[in-house]
Amino acid sequence: MKFSGFMNVYMLDDMSWEYQFGDRSLKAPTLKELELLVNLYGLKWNILDENLAKRSIEIDKNNMTGFLNVYFREGLWYYRGSDLKASSLNVLKKKVLANGLEWKETDSDLAYRTWKLDMRRFEK
């Protein structure tokens, strides 16, 4: 868990975000979604460290793949909120669907480019 620069907001090991208040917490796959949840619950969304908050926003943007809950780190694809990981998107998709989880494109153009780039890693 890493401090994000936002009050009560931490990045979790699966690259999702958590807002802690008292003994409760809110979790979301992106900072934007977490901010929306925090505001819906009437909680405060404040910046405590501007530089760190900017870095967190960049980290969040750079994890965009075009697929819901999918991110790439250290040579592997991961599905947020689970222990699922694979060396290729195709294998990850099969694992996600086999576990009854949702596989959804959030941006079809970006998803297509991500898929093509991943396939090129295995072409030789």
Salt bridges, closest charged atoms under 4 A:
GLU18 OE2 - LYS27 NZ 3.81
ASP118 OD1 - ARG121 NE 3.00
